[in-house]
Amino acid sequence: MEERIGKGLIRIGAMTEEQVEDVLARQKDGTNRLFGEIAIELGYVDDEAIKRYLDSK
């Protein structure tokens, strides 16, 4: 089963559960934006954290 990006970012220590929940709640508000886009905009992660997540898969 494919790991969800939020769980992966928690696994590598880049985000907290609360931050992931915040991003998911914002996605449910009808936005068509990607999880990573929202997380970066909110300052929860940066491009380096996303790269570390992708490299860890």
N, C-alpha and C positions, 0 to 999 in steps of 0.2 A: 504494500500500500504506500502511496506517495505521501511524504511528510508535508504538512501544511507549512507555509513560510513562517507563520507566527510561532508555531511549535519549534521550528528549527532555530529561529532567532533567540528563543528562550533557551534552547539546548546549548547554544554556543555562548550564552551570557550577554547577548547584545540587547535584549529587551526583557522587561518584566511581564508577568501575567497581566497586570493592570494595564500596561501600555498596549499589549496586544488586544485586550478587551476594548480599549478606547478606540483603536483603529477599526476593529470589526464593527463596533457600534456606528462609527462614522460611515463605514461602507453600507450599512443597512439603511442609512438615511436617504438612499436613492442615488448615491454617487456611482458613477461607472469607473471610478479610479482604482488603480491597483493598490494592493496592500502596501507595497514598498514605497510607492509615491506618497501616500498619506503619512506613513511612518517617518519618511525623510522630511516632509514638510513640517511635521510636528516637532522635529528635532530629536526623535527617539533613536534613530539610527542615521548613519551616513553611508555613502557609497562603499566605503571600506568594509563596514559591517555586512552589507549585502554581499559583497565579494567573498568575505570569509564564510558566510552561510553557503553560498553556491559551491565554494571549494570543499566544504565539509560534507557535501552530499555523497 
